[in-house]
Amino acid sequence: MSRGLGDVYKRQACHGPNGISVNAAWPTLAGQHEDYIYNSIMQYKEGKRTDPVMGAQAQLIADEDVAKLAKYFASLSGLETTKPE
C-alpha cells in the first residue's frame, strides 16, 4: 500500500533537503534523470544492486511510489544534467 510521497521522502533524509546531499557519501538526487532514479531504486528493491543502507531503505518504498519519487527528484533543481531537446 502506498504511504504517500511525503512519508517516503522522510525516510530518504540521507540525500538532504530537497534532494541535495549534505554528505559526499550519498548522491544528490535533485535534477538526476528520472529513469536513472527509477531504475536504481528498483534494482535495490530487486537485489540487483547492493548497499546495506539503500537496499533496506528501498524495501520501504511501495512499488507504486518509486515512479513518483523518481519524478519528484528529477523535477528539482540541483544536479546539472544534459536534457535532450
Secondary structure, 3 states (H helix, E strand, C coil): CCCCHHHHHHCCHHHCHHHCCCCCCCCCCCCCCHHHHHHHHHHHHHCCCCCHHHHHHHHCCCHHHHHHHHHHHHHCCCCCCCCCC
